[in-house]
Amino acid sequence: MDKERLPRWGWLLVGLFAASLVAQLVNAVLISQGILPERYQVITIITAMSPVLIYVGVWYDEDRQQYWENPRERIVGDVAFVLVGAAVGSSIALVAIIDLGTWRLLQELVAMAAGFLLSWGLFWWRNPDLYTMETDG
């Protein structure tokens, strides 16, 4: 894929849209089978979108290209950490506040923040060298 075809925000929007479509398909199956209650469907959306938020930056930024030199197993492990972190973080937050009587939008925003923060935190924990600033001198 040509990075220059779209600006970074364009790739981010395309990725988030695709992740949203996949998450909605998964939700349709899980909800229709009775596996996931409808009020928890935001967890799959957050889980699908979190790798997009992290990896578009890693893919697009020139100073982070060394990440792609890691072994494939390492990258797959990182993706697994991101997915599990997003699912666990958003689940814990949503379960903690879902019965408090707050607006659904507020519940989903809190779950989104918790899921994204935990997933990015786990990614950073596994790859702290990607986010260190090199200083001259």
Secondary structure as a PSIPRED ss2 file (coil, helix, strand):
# PSIPRED VFORMAT (PSIPRED V4.0)

   1 M C   1.000  0.000  0.000
   2 D C   1.000  0.000  0.000
   3 K H   0.000  1.000  0.000
   4 E H   0.000  1.000  0.000
   5 R H   0.000  1.000  0.000
   6 L C   1.000  0.000  0.000
   7 P C   1.000  0.000  0.000
   8 R H   0.000  1.000  0.000
   9 W H   0.000  1.000  0.000
  10 G H   0.000  1.000  0.000
  11 W H   0.000  1.000  0.000
  12 L H   0.000  1.000  0.000
  13 L H   0.000  1.000  0.000
  14 V H   0.000  1.000  0.000
  15 G H   0.000  1.000  0.000
  16 L H   0.000  1.000  0.000
  17 F H   0.000  1.000  0.000
  18 A H   0.000  1.000  0.000
  19 A H   0.000  1.000  0.000
  20 S H   0.000  1.000  0.000
  21 L H   0.000  1.000  0.000
  22 V H   0.000  1.000  0.000
  23 A H   0.000  1.000  0.000
  24 Q H   0.000  1.000  0.000
  25 L H   0.000  1.000  0.000
  26 V H   0.000  1.000  0.000
  27 N H   0.000  1.000  0.000
  28 A H   0.000  1.000  0.000
  29 V H   0.000  1.000  0.000
  30 L H   0.000  1.000  0.000
  31 I H   0.000  1.000  0.000
  32 S H   0.000  1.000  0.000
  33 Q C   1.000  0.000  0.000
  34 G C   1.000  0.000  0.000
  35 I C   1.000  0.000  0.000
  36 L C   1.000  0.000  0.000
  37 P C   1.000  0.000  0.000
  38 E H   0.000  1.000  0.000
  39 R H   0.000  1.000  0.000
  40 Y H   0.000  1.000  0.000
  41 Q C   1.000  0.000  0.000
  42 V H   0.000  1.000  0.000
  43 I H   0.000  1.000  0.000
  44 T H   0.000  1.000  0.000
  45 I H   0.000  1.000  0.000
  46 I H   0.000  1.000  0.000
  47 T H   0.000  1.000  0.000
  48 A H   0.000  1.000  0.000
  49 M H   0.000  1.000  0.000
  50 S H   0.000  1.000  0.000
  51 P H   0.000  1.000  0.000
  52 V H   0.000  1.000  0.000
  53 L H   0.000  1.000  0.000
  54 I H   0.000  1.000  0.000
  55 Y H   0.000  1.000  0.000
  56 V H   0.000  1.000  0.000
  57 G H   0.000  1.000  0.000
  58 V H   0.000  1.000  0.000
  59 W H   0.000  1.000  0.000
  60 Y H   0.000  1.000  0.000
  61 D C   1.000  0.000  0.000
  62 E H   0.000  1.000  0.000
  63 D H   0.000  1.000  0.000
  64 R H   0.000  1.000  0.000
  65 Q H   0.000  1.000  0.000
  66 Q H   0.000  1.000  0.000
  67 Y H   0.000  1.000  0.000
  68 W H   0.000  1.000  0.000
  69 E H   0.000  1.000  0.000
  70 N C   1.000  0.000  0.000
  71 P C   1.000  0.000  0.000
  72 R H   0.000  1.000  0.000
  73 E H   0.000  1.000  0.000
  74 R H   0.000  1.000  0.000
  75 I H   0.000  1.000  0.000
  76 V H   0.000  1.000  0.000
  77 G H   0.000  1.000  0.000
  78 D H   0.000  1.000  0.000
  79 V H   0.000  1.000  0.000
  80 A H   0.000  1.000  0.000
  81 F H   0.000  1.000  0.000
  82 V H   0.000  1.000  0.000
  83 L H   0.000  1.000  0.000
  84 V H   0.000  1.000  0.000
  85 G H   0.000  1.000  0.000
  86 A H   0.000  1.000  0.000
  87 A H   0.000  1.000  0.000
  88 V H   0.000  1.000  0.000
  89 G H   0.000  1.000  0.000
  90 S H   0.000  1.000  0.000
  91 S H   0.000  1.000  0.000
  92 I H   0.000  1.000  0.000
  93 A H   0.000  1.000  0.000
  94 L H   0.000  1.000  0.000
  95 V H   0.000  1.000  0.000
  96 A H   0.000  1.000  0.000
  97 I H   0.000  1.000  0.000
  98 I C   1.000  0.000  0.000
  99 D C   1.000  0.000  0.000
 100 L C   1.000  0.000  0.000
 101 G C   1.000  0.000  0.000
 102 T C   1.000  0.000  0.000
 103 W C   1.000  0.000  0.000
 104 R H   0.000  1.000  0.000
 105 L H   0.000  1.000  0.000
 106 L H   0.000  1.000  0.000
 107 Q H   0.000  1.000  0.000
 108 E H   0.000  1.000  0.000
 109 L H   0.000  1.000  0.000
 110 V H   0.000  1.000  0.000
 111 A H   0.000  1.000  0.000
 112 M H   0.000  1.000  0.000
 113 A H   0.000  1.000  0.000
 114 A H   0.000  1.000  0.000
 115 G H   0.000  1.000  0.000
 116 F H   0.000  1.000  0.000
 117 L H   0.000  1.000  0.000
 118 L H   0.000  1.000  0.000
 119 S H   0.000  1.000  0.000
 120 W H   0.000  1.000  0.000
 121 G H   0.000  1.000  0.000
 122 L H   0.000  1.000  0.000
 123 F H   0.000  1.000  0.000
 124 W H   0.000  1.000  0.000
 125 W H   0.000  1.000  0.000
 126 R H   0.000  1.000  0.000
 127 N C   1.000  0.000  0.000
 128 P H   0.000  1.000  0.000
 129 D H   0.000  1.000  0.000
 130 L H   0.000  1.000  0.000
 131 Y H   0.000  1.000  0.000
 132 T C   1.000  0.000  0.000
 133 M C   1.000  0.000  0.000
 134 E C   1.000  0.000  0.000
 135 T C   1.000  0.000  0.000
 136 D C   1.000  0.000  0.000
 137 G C   1.000  0.000  0.000
